[in-house]
Amino acid sequence: MNETNTVGVDRLSRRMERGCAFLGSKVAIMAGAMSWVSERNLVAAMSNAGGFGVIACGAMTPALLDAEIAATQALTERPFGVNLITMHPQLEELIAVCARHGVGHVVLAGGLPPKGSLEAIKASGAKVICFAPTLALAKKLIRSGVDALVIEGMEAGGHIGPVSTSVLAQEMLPEIADKVPVFVAGGIGRGEAIAGYLDMGAAGVQLGTRFVCATECVAHPNFKRAFIRASARDAVASVQIDPRLPVIPVRALKNAGGELFTAKQREVAQRLDENAVAMAEAQLEIEHYWAGALRRAVIDGDVEHGSVMAGQSVGMVTREEPIADIIAQLMTEAADALRARAA
Ligand SMILES: Cc1cc2nc3c(=O)[nH]c(=O)nc-3n(C[C@H](O)[C@H](O)[C@H](O)COP(=O)(O)O)c2cc1C
């Protein structure tokens, strides 16, 4: 960090104090869980660098999660979290695995927490972090006892909602930031934006895309190269072309797989028109189209037919570098912005 900018550094650490106290980290920056990407190496490196890493459980079995948590704990003594998808059929067992390892923070993603899950996590002594898609749901989650919230805009990589980060932040921070720590996510690539959201009342931020090209990240070299080459406009949301066939929007880099998906939707819609397929079967065909596609891109390196989930901040990812350098750069930019702002 810039040694001469003590004013900015001091302002930044004061603004991050609440988020750091909540996470137990040195900086209030979370590396959002990314399926296949956020495993032991990236998570431990993030926490060792002073930030807060989060394991992406995704579709892992309880046994696999158990091994991943143990392996991460072997690589870092710093706190890290575990992200669980609420639709996972073994959610209860996964919560129990986290509890057995004394995981301090559980992030519930992919929908509202099912009955009993908040209580089960809290009973283990862990803190619960949820995603709040709207102000009304944020208030409801706070009433249900969540310890912190993430608000994530549609600039983000992966599954997205319809509203931008800047609008969510303006709508929600003034109403809820005094009640629980709120972490802002989606489209953050530089520290100036972090400073801005902290000024608006955020306790911290969550970034995903910016960390994919960390040296410590195990993603395939093709996946990282695709990030380094891409610009913001290459990170597009998947499009639904037929009202009968729902598509959950996912932001990913444009590739052949995306085009084939559009063609697939047309073909299935035509079969529906011709009564050649039942509605439920047609919808399943669409739902299952991307099954395994993220793994294909991240692990196997098939960036043409796999799903290269990436946010619009991908244009600000220009090289592979150690995660500690990324954090240091973000913190310097944020501190410089805070000094400049008050001048
Ligand atoms: C490749 C990739 C995979 C992701 N997988 C998950 C996931 O499994 N669970 C989740 O809650 N969020 C997931 N996300 C979202 C991130 O955790 C994070 O919130 C998001 O990347 C923040 O926005 P940004 O990409 O603009 O920084 C994923 C994002 C990416 C880019």
The ligand as a Gaussian input file, in Angstrom:
#p B3LYP/6-31G(d) Opt

LIG

0 1
 C      -16.935000     -18.826000     -12.617000
 C      -17.915000     -18.355000     -11.547000
 C      -18.585000     -19.300000     -10.772000
 C      -19.456000     -18.896000      -9.747000
 N      -20.053000     -19.842000      -8.951000
 C      -20.815000     -19.447000      -7.898000
 C      -21.332000     -20.402000      -6.976000
 O      -21.117000     -21.604000      -7.109000
 N      -22.092000     -19.947000      -5.924000
 C      -22.314000     -18.604000      -5.740000
 O      -22.996000     -18.235000      -4.773000
 N      -21.832000     -17.674000      -6.589000
 C      -21.071000     -18.068000      -7.638000
 N      -20.514000     -17.103000      -8.462000
 C      -20.663000     -15.661000      -8.106000
 C      -19.469000     -15.193000      -7.238000
 O      -19.464000     -15.809000      -5.984000
 C      -19.478000     -13.677000      -6.995000
 O      -20.583000     -13.305000      -6.205000
 C      -19.496000     -12.876000      -8.279000
 O      -18.505000     -13.378000      -9.140000
 C      -19.258000     -11.395000      -7.968000
 O      -19.352000     -10.608000      -9.099000
 P      -18.106000     -10.297000     -10.094000
 O      -17.911000     -11.557000     -10.889000
 O      -18.606000      -9.181000     -10.902000
 O      -16.923000      -9.961000      -9.236000
 C      -19.677000     -17.500000      -9.520000
 C      -19.021000     -16.564000     -10.335000
 C      -18.151000     -16.965000     -11.329000
 C      -17.425000     -15.917000     -12.168000

